[in-house]
Amino acid sequence: MDLAALAGRDLGTHRISYDDRDVMLYALATGATADQLDLVFERDLRVLPTFALTLGVWAADEPRRLGAYESAAALHGAQTLSVHEPLPPAGEIDLAGRVAGVWDKGTGAVVDVVAECEYFTATYALFIRGHGGWGGERGPAGPPIPPGEELLGRCRTTTEQAALYRLTGDRHHIHIDPEAARGAGLGRPVLHGLCTLGLAARELATSAGAHPCDLRELHARFAYPVWPGDTFELRGGVDDGGLSFEATVSGKAVLTSGIARFS
Protein backbone atom coordinates (compact mmCIF):
# COMPACT_ATOMS: atom_id res chain seq x y z
CA MET A 1 0.00 0.00 0.00
CA ASP A 2 1.15 3.54 -0.84
CA LEU A 3 1.83 5.20 2.51
CA ALA A 4 0.69 8.65 1.35
CA ALA A 5 -2.65 7.18 0.27
CA LEU A 6 -3.42 6.37 3.90
CA ALA A 7 -4.22 10.01 4.69
CA GLY A 8 -7.86 10.30 5.72
CA ARG A 9 -8.40 6.55 5.77
CA ASP A 10 -11.10 5.20 8.09
CA LEU A 11 -9.63 2.33 10.11
CA GLY A 12 -12.99 1.12 11.35
CA THR A 13 -14.47 0.77 14.81
CA HIS A 14 -13.49 -1.88 17.32
CA ARG A 15 -15.48 -2.84 20.38
CA ILE A 16 -12.94 -2.97 23.20
CA SER A 17 -13.67 -4.88 26.41
CA TYR A 18 -11.73 -4.53 29.65
CA ASP A 19 -12.30 -5.23 33.31
CA ASP A 20 -11.04 -4.03 36.68
CA ARG A 21 -8.08 -6.42 36.53
CA ASP A 22 -6.82 -4.65 33.39
CA VAL A 23 -7.25 -1.27 35.10
CA MET A 24 -5.38 -2.35 38.24
CA LEU A 25 -2.62 -4.07 36.24
CA TYR A 26 -2.06 -0.87 34.27
CA ALA A 27 -1.84 1.18 37.46
CA LEU A 28 0.74 -1.20 38.93
CA ALA A 29 2.69 -1.28 35.65
CA THR A 30 2.98 2.52 35.75
CA GLY A 31 4.22 2.61 39.33
CA ALA A 32 1.11 2.80 41.52
CA THR A 33 1.68 1.51 45.02
CA ALA A 34 -0.44 -0.67 47.30
CA ASP A 35 -1.49 2.28 49.45
CA GLN A 36 -3.11 4.05 46.49
CA LEU A 37 -6.29 2.09 47.03
CA ASP A 38 -8.45 3.89 44.49
CA LEU A 39 -5.98 2.81 41.79
CA VAL A 40 -5.28 -0.78 42.84
CA PHE A 41 -8.35 -1.98 44.80
CA GLU A 42 -11.67 -2.73 43.14
CA ARG A 43 -13.83 -1.32 45.95
CA ASP A 44 -13.54 2.36 44.93
CA LEU A 45 -11.52 1.92 41.75
CA ARG A 46 -10.74 4.86 39.49
CA VAL A 47 -9.13 4.56 36.06
CA LEU A 48 -5.89 6.36 35.28
CA PRO A 49 -6.63 8.43 32.15
CA THR A 50 -3.47 7.19 30.42
CA PHE A 51 -4.93 3.67 30.54
CA ALA A 52 -6.90 4.84 27.48
CA LEU A 53 -3.68 4.80 25.46
CA THR A 54 -3.45 1.01 25.80
CA LEU A 55 -6.95 0.67 24.33
CA GLY A 56 -6.07 2.51 21.13
CA VAL A 57 -2.88 0.60 20.28
CA TRP A 58 -4.79 -1.53 17.73
CA ALA A 59 -5.50 1.62 15.67
CA ALA A 60 -1.87 2.77 15.83
CA ASP A 61 -0.78 -0.62 14.44
CA GLU A 62 -3.43 -0.83 11.73
CA PRO A 63 -1.43 0.92 8.95
CA ARG A 64 1.34 -1.67 9.39
CA ARG A 65 -1.17 -4.51 9.19
CA LEU A 66 -2.48 -2.96 5.95
CA GLY A 67 1.01 -3.38 4.48
CA ALA A 68 2.05 0.28 4.41
CA TYR A 69 5.39 -0.41 6.11
CA GLU A 70 7.24 -3.02 8.12
CA SER A 71 7.25 -3.03 11.90
CA ALA A 72 10.99 -2.39 12.11
CA ALA A 73 10.56 0.93 10.23
CA ALA A 74 8.16 2.49 12.74
CA LEU A 75 9.03 4.55 15.80
CA HIS A 76 6.53 6.11 18.21
CA GLY A 77 7.34 9.78 17.79
CA ALA A 78 4.77 11.59 19.92
CA GLN A 79 1.54 11.09 21.85
CA THR A 80 -1.45 13.27 22.61
CA LEU A 81 -4.41 12.47 24.86
CA SER A 82 -7.57 14.51 25.42
CA VAL A 83 -9.91 13.22 28.12
CA HIS A 84 -13.63 13.91 27.64
CA GLU A 85 -15.08 11.79 30.47
CA PRO A 86 -13.59 9.39 33.04
CA LEU A 87 -13.47 5.79 31.87
CA PRO A 88 -15.59 3.37 33.92
CA PRO A 89 -13.67 0.72 35.92
CA ALA A 90 -14.89 -1.99 33.52
CA GLY A 91 -16.96 -2.21 30.39
CA GLU A 92 -17.08 -2.14 26.60
CA ILE A 93 -16.40 0.88 24.41
CA ASP A 94 -16.66 1.43 20.67
CA LEU A 95 -13.34 2.91 19.62
CA ALA A 96 -13.05 4.39 16.13
CA GLY A 97 -9.72 4.71 14.33
CA ARG A 98 -8.62 6.90 11.44
CA VAL A 99 -5.47 8.24 9.80
CA ALA A 100 -5.59 11.99 10.38
CA GLY A 101 -2.59 12.76 8.19
CA VAL A 102 0.58 11.48 6.51
CA TRP A 103 3.46 13.93 6.34
CA ASP A 104 6.64 13.87 4.26
CA LYS A 105 9.66 14.56 6.48
CA GLY A 106 12.28 13.80 3.83
CA THR A 107 14.18 10.93 5.45
CA GLY A 108 10.91 9.45 6.68
CA ALA A 109 7.20 10.04 7.09
CA VAL A 110 4.95 10.82 10.03
CA VAL A 111 1.61 9.05 10.23
CA ASP A 112 -0.91 10.54 12.67
CA VAL A 113 -3.37 7.88 13.82
CA VAL A 114 -6.38 8.93 15.89
CA ALA A 115 -8.38 6.63 18.17
CA GLU A 116 -11.51 8.24 19.61
CA CYS A 117 -14.68 7.54 21.54
CA GLU A 118 -16.98 9.36 23.94
CA TYR A 119 -14.38 9.12 26.71
CA PHE A 120 -11.18 10.27 25.00
CA THR A 121 -9.30 11.16 21.83
CA ALA A 122 -5.77 9.82 21.44
CA THR A 123 -3.36 10.68 18.63
CA TYR A 124 -0.38 8.41 17.97
CA ALA A 125 2.30 10.09 15.84
CA LEU A 126 4.39 7.38 14.17
CA PHE A 127 7.69 8.16 12.46
CA ILE A 128 8.28 5.75 9.57
CA ARG A 129 11.95 5.59 8.66
CA GLY A 130 12.91 5.49 4.99
CA HIS A 131 9.42 6.27 3.68
CA GLY A 132 9.70 10.00 2.97
CA GLY A 133 10.84 12.01 0.01
CA TRP A 134 7.80 11.79 -2.27
CA GLY A 135 7.25 15.56 -2.29
CA GLY A 136 4.30 15.66 0.07
CA GLU A 137 3.46 18.29 2.69
CA ARG A 138 5.71 18.39 5.74
CA GLY A 139 2.73 18.93 8.01
CA PRO A 140 2.23 21.19 11.02
CA ALA A 141 5.23 21.77 13.24
CA GLY A 142 4.64 23.57 16.51
CA PRO A 143 7.49 25.45 18.18
CA PRO A 144 9.45 23.63 20.89
CA ILE A 145 7.85 24.07 24.30
CA PRO A 146 10.38 25.36 26.86
CA PRO A 147 10.04 23.13 29.90
CA GLY A 148 11.15 25.51 32.64
CA GLU A 149 13.73 24.73 35.29
CA GLU A 150 11.71 23.69 38.33
CA LEU A 151 12.26 20.10 39.47
CA LEU A 152 8.78 18.57 39.31
CA GLY A 153 9.71 15.08 40.43
CA ARG A 154 11.72 11.93 39.83
CA CYS A 155 10.46 8.60 38.48
CA ARG A 156 12.47 5.53 39.31
CA THR A 157 11.78 2.59 37.03
CA THR A 158 12.46 -1.02 37.97
CA THR A 159 14.32 -3.67 36.03
CA GLU A 160 11.00 -5.53 35.73
CA GLN A 161 9.01 -2.52 34.50
CA ALA A 162 8.92 -3.39 30.80
CA ALA A 163 8.16 -7.06 31.49
CA LEU A 164 5.16 -5.98 33.57
CA TYR A 165 3.95 -3.19 31.28
CA ARG A 166 3.90 -5.42 28.19
CA LEU A 167 1.08 -7.39 29.85
CA THR A 168 -1.14 -4.34 29.29
CA GLY A 169 -1.12 -5.09 25.56
CA ASP A 170 2.08 -4.00 23.76
CA ARG A 171 4.10 -7.19 23.42
CA HIS A 172 6.70 -5.98 20.95
CA HIS A 173 9.77 -8.14 21.45
CA ILE A 174 12.19 -5.22 21.87
CA HIS A 175 10.75 -4.71 25.37
CA ILE A 176 11.58 -8.21 26.62
CA ASP A 177 13.92 -10.11 24.26
CA PRO A 178 17.62 -9.08 24.36
CA GLU A 179 18.20 -10.51 20.88
CA ALA A 180 15.34 -8.49 19.37
CA ALA A 181 16.54 -5.34 21.15
CA ARG A 182 20.10 -5.82 19.86
CA GLY A 183 18.73 -6.40 16.35
CA ALA A 184 16.98 -3.04 16.57
CA GLY A 185 20.22 -1.36 17.63
CA LEU A 186 19.06 -0.78 21.22
CA GLY A 187 21.58 -2.95 23.05
CA ARG A 188 19.06 -4.35 25.51
CA PRO A 189 15.28 -4.29 26.05
CA VAL A 190 13.83 -0.81 26.42
CA LEU A 191 10.87 0.54 28.32
CA HIS A 192 7.71 1.28 26.36
CA GLY A 193 7.35 4.98 25.56
CA LEU A 194 3.77 4.90 26.81
CA CYS A 195 4.96 3.43 30.10
CA THR A 196 7.42 6.30 30.50
CA LEU A 197 4.61 8.74 29.72
CA GLY A 198 2.24 7.04 32.16
CA LEU A 199 4.84 7.24 34.94
CA ALA A 200 5.43 10.91 34.13
CA ALA A 201 1.72 11.76 34.18
CA ARG A 202 1.28 10.34 37.69
CA GLU A 203 4.30 12.24 39.00
CA LEU A 204 3.18 15.47 37.33
CA ALA A 205 -0.19 15.20 39.09
CA THR A 206 1.60 15.19 42.44
CA SER A 207 3.56 18.29 41.45
CA ALA A 208 0.34 20.02 40.35
CA GLY A 209 -1.44 19.13 43.61
CA ALA A 210 -3.95 17.06 41.63
CA HIS A 211 -5.14 13.47 41.64
CA PRO A 212 -3.64 11.55 38.69
CA CYS A 213 -7.18 10.67 37.56
CA ASP A 214 -7.86 14.40 37.09
CA LEU A 215 -5.63 14.53 33.99
CA ARG A 216 -7.44 16.21 31.09
CA GLU A 217 -4.75 16.93 28.47
CA LEU A 218 -1.37 15.31 27.84
CA HIS A 219 1.19 15.67 25.08
CA ALA A 220 4.85 14.70 24.72
CA ARG A 221 7.43 13.75 22.12
CA PHE A 222 9.53 10.63 22.61
CA ALA A 223 13.09 11.85 22.20
CA TYR A 224 15.18 8.90 23.43
CA PRO A 225 14.59 5.45 24.98
CA VAL A 226 14.40 4.76 28.69
CA TRP A 227 15.85 1.47 29.90
CA PRO A 228 14.24 -0.48 32.76
CA GLY A 229 16.02 0.54 35.96
CA ASP A 230 16.63 4.14 34.84
CA THR A 231 15.53 7.09 36.94
CA PHE A 232 14.26 10.09 35.03
CA GLU A 233 13.80 13.64 36.24
CA LEU A 234 10.89 15.88 35.33
CA ARG A 235 11.56 19.59 35.04
CA GLY A 236 9.12 22.24 33.95
CA GLY A 237 6.89 25.10 34.91
CA VAL A 238 3.38 26.51 34.73
CA ASP A 239 2.14 26.98 31.17
CA ASP A 240 -1.30 28.44 30.38
CA GLY A 241 -3.03 26.76 33.29
CA GLY A 242 -1.06 23.53 33.01
CA LEU A 243 2.47 22.22 33.27
CA SER A 244 5.11 22.26 30.58
CA PHE A 245 7.72 19.58 31.15
CA GLU A 246 10.70 17.65 29.93
CA ALA A 247 12.02 14.31 31.19
CA THR A 248 15.71 13.51 31.29
CA VAL A 249 17.91 10.58 32.24
CA SER A 250 21.39 11.66 33.35
CA GLY A 251 20.85 14.96 31.56
CA LYS A 252 19.68 13.42 28.26
CA ALA A 253 16.13 14.32 27.19
CA VAL A 254 13.78 11.35 26.84
CA LEU A 255 10.45 13.25 26.72
CA THR A 256 10.26 16.74 25.22
CA SER A 257 7.61 19.37 24.37
CA GLY A 258 5.51 18.05 27.23
CA ILE A 259 2.21 19.57 28.30
CA ALA A 260 -0.06 18.25 31.08
CA ARG A 261 -3.30 19.82 32.29
CA PHE A 262 -5.44 18.72 35.20
CA SER A 263 -8.98 19.67 36.22
VOGU-3710 file (C-alpha; in Angstrom, 3 decimals, decimal comma):
1> mdlaalagrd> 0,000/0,000/0,000  1,152/3,537/-0,837  1,829/5,205/2,508  0,691/8,652/1,350  -2,650/7,181/0,268  -3,424/6,369/3,897  -4,221/10,009/4,692  -7,859/10,302/5,720  -8,404/6,546/5,775  -11,100/5,199/8,087
11> lgthrisydd> -9,632/2,327/10,110  -12,988/1,119/11,355  -14,471/0,773/14,807  -13,493/-1,884/17,322  -15,478/-2,843/20,383  -12,941/-2,973/23,203  -13,669/-4,877/26,409  -11,727/-4,529/29,646  -12,302/-5,229/33,313  -11,045/-4,033/36,681
21> rdvmlyalat> -8,079/-6,419/36,528  -6,824/-4,648/33,394  -7,246/-1,275/35,101  -5,376/-2,347/38,242  -2,617/-4,066/36,243  -2,058/-0,872/34,269  -1,839/1,181/37,460  0,737/-1,196/38,933  2,688/-1,277/35,651  2,982/2,515/35,751
31> gatadqldlv> 4,215/2,609/39,329  1,108/2,803/41,517  1,685/1,511/45,024  -0,437/-0,669/47,295  -1,494/2,276/49,449  -3,110/4,055/46,491  -6,290/2,090/47,030  -8,450/3,885/44,489  -5,984/2,812/41,789  -5,284/-0,785/42,839
41> ferdlrvlpt> -8,355/-1,975/44,802  -11,665/-2,725/43,135  -13,825/-1,317/45,950  -13,544/2,363/44,925  -11,523/1,917/41,751  -10,740/4,863/39,489  -9,127/4,565/36,059  -5,890/6,360/35,276  -6,632/8,430/32,148  -3,466/7,191/30,418
51> faltlgvwaa> -4,930/3,665/30,536  -6,898/4,838/27,483  -3,680/4,800/25,458  -3,452/1,014/25,804  -6,952/0,669/24,327  -6,074/2,506/21,126  -2,883/0,596/20,277  -4,786/-1,527/17,731  -5,495/1,619/15,670  -1,866/2,771/15,827
61> deprrlgaye> -0,779/-0,619/14,444  -3,432/-0,833/11,733  -1,432/0,920/8,947  1,341/-1,666/9,389  -1,173/-4,506/9,190  -2,484/-2,962/5,950  1,013/-3,378/4,477  2,045/0,276/4,407  5,390/-0,408/6,106  7,243/-3,024/8,122
71> saaalhgaqt> 7,246/-3,033/11,898  10,987/-2,388/12,114  10,563/0,934/10,232  8,163/2,487/12,744  9,032/4,552/15,801  6,532/6,108/18,210  7,343/9,780/17,789  4,767/11,595/19,923  1,538/11,086/21,845  -1,448/13,269/22,606
81> lsvheplppa> -4,406/12,472/24,862  -7,571/14,515/25,421  -9,909/13,225/28,125  -13,635/13,912/27,642  -15,077/11,795/30,470  -13,589/9,388/33,043  -13,469/5,790/31,868  -15,592/3,371/33,919  -13,673/0,722/35,923  -14,887/-1,988/33,519
91> geidlagrva> -16,965/-2,212/30,393  -17,079/-2,137/26,598  -16,397/0,883/24,413  -16,665/1,425/20,670  -13,340/2,911/19,621  -13,046/4,392/16,128  -9,715/4,709/14,332  -8,625/6,903/11,436  -5,469/8,242/9,804  -5,589/11,987/10,378
101> gvwdkgtgav> -2,586/12,756/8,192  0,578/11,478/6,507  3,458/13,930/6,339  6,638/13,870/4,259  9,659/14,557/6,477  12,283/13,796/3,833  14,176/10,927/5,450  10,913/9,453/6,681  7,202/10,043/7,090  4,949/10,822/10,028
111> vdvvaeceyf> 1,613/9,046/10,235  -0,908/10,538/12,671  -3,370/7,879/13,820  -6,381/8,931/15,888  -8,380/6,626/18,173  -11,507/8,240/19,606  -14,677/7,537/21,541  -16,977/9,361/23,943  -14,383/9,119/26,711  -11,183/10,267/24,997
121> tatyalfirg> -9,304/11,155/21,834  -5,774/9,816/21,444  -3,359/10,681/18,633  -0,382/8,411/17,971  2,304/10,090/15,844  4,388/7,384/14,167  7,689/8,162/12,455  8,279/5,747/9,573  11,954/5,589/8,655  12,910/5,491/4,988
131> hggwggergp> 9,423/6,274/3,677  9,699/10,000/2,973  10,837/12,015/0,010  7,802/11,790/-2,269  7,251/15,556/-2,293  4,295/15,664/0,071  3,461/18,289/2,690  5,706/18,392/5,740  2,730/18,931/8,005  2,230/21,190/11,019
141> agppippgee> 5,231/21,767/13,243  4,639/23,574/16,507  7,491/25,452/18,182  9,450/23,633/20,888  7,853/24,071/24,297  10,379/25,365/26,856  10,045/23,131/29,902  11,151/25,506/32,635  13,733/24,727/35,287  11,712/23,690/38,335
151> llgrcrttte> 12,263/20,103/39,470  8,782/18,565/39,312  9,712/15,076/40,428  11,719/11,926/39,830  10,460/8,603/38,475  12,472/5,527/39,314  11,777/2,592/37,025  12,462/-1,020/37,970  14,321/-3,671/36,030  10,995/-5,534/35,731
161> qaalyrltgd> 9,007/-2,520/34,504  8,923/-3,389/30,796  8,157/-7,064/31,494  5,157/-5,978/33,569  3,951/-3,185/31,283  3,904/-5,420/28,189  1,076/-7,392/29,850  -1,136/-4,341/29,293  -1,124/-5,085/25,560  2,075/-4,002/23,763
171> rhhihidpea> 4,102/-7,195/23,421  6,699/-5,976/20,954  9,773/-8,138/21,450  12,191/-5,221/21,872  10,747/-4,712/25,367  11,580/-8,212/26,622  13,918/-10,113/24,257  17,620/-9,082/24,360  18,199/-10,512/20,878  15,338/-8,488/19,373
181> argaglgrpv> 16,539/-5,341/21,154  20,097/-5,817/19,855  18,730/-6,404/16,349  16,979/-3,036/16,571  20,222/-1,360/17,634  19,062/-0,785/21,222  21,579/-2,947/23,051  19,061/-4,345/25,510  15,277/-4,290/26,050  13,831/-0,807/26,417
191> lhglctlgla> 10,868/0,539/28,317  7,708/1,283/26,360  7,354/4,978/25,564  3,765/4,896/26,810  4,956/3,429/30,104  7,419/6,305/30,497  4,606/8,741/29,717  2,237/7,039/32,165  4,836/7,242/34,937  5,433/10,908/34,128
201> arelatsaga> 1,721/11,756/34,179  1,282/10,341/37,688  4,299/12,239/38,999  3,182/15,467/37,334  -0,188/15,200/39,088  1,605/15,188/42,441  3,559/18,290/41,452  0,340/20,016/40,345  -1,437/19,130/43,607  -3,953/17,060/41,630
211> hpcdlrelha> -5,138/13,466/41,644  -3,637/11,547/38,693  -7,176/10,670/37,560  -7,863/14,399/37,094  -5,632/14,532/33,992  -7,445/16,212/31,094  -4,748/16,927/28,470  -1,370/15,315/27,842  1,192/15,669/25,081  4,846/14,703/24,719
221> rfaypvwpgd> 7,427/13,747/22,119  9,532/10,630/22,610  13,094/11,853/22,203  15,182/8,897/23,429  14,591/5,452/24,979  14,399/4,763/28,690  15,851/1,472/29,900  14,245/-0,479/32,756  16,018/0,538/35,956  16,632/4,136/34,836
231> tfelrggvdd> 15,527/7,086/36,935  14,265/10,088/35,028  13,801/13,643/36,238  10,887/15,881/35,332  11,562/19,587/35,036  9,121/22,237/33,954  6,890/25,100/34,906  3,379/26,508/34,728  2,144/26,978/31,171  -1,297/28,437/30,378
241> gglsfeatvs> -3,025/26,765/33,288  -1,061/23,530/33,013  2,465/22,219/33,265  5,109/22,260/30,579  7,717/19,576/31,154  10,703/17,649/29,929  12,016/14,308/31,191  15,709/13,514/31,294  17,907/10,577/32,237  21,395/11,661/33,348
251> gkavltsgia> 20,854/14,961/31,563  19,678/13,417/28,259  16,132/14,318/27,189  13,781/11,347/26,842  10,455/13,255/26,721  10,262/16,744/25,218  7,610/19,370/24,367  5,508/18,048/27,228  2,206/19,568/28,302  -0,062/18,246/31,080
261> rfs> -3,300/19,820/32,286  -5,441/18,716/35,204  -8,975/19,666/36,218
//
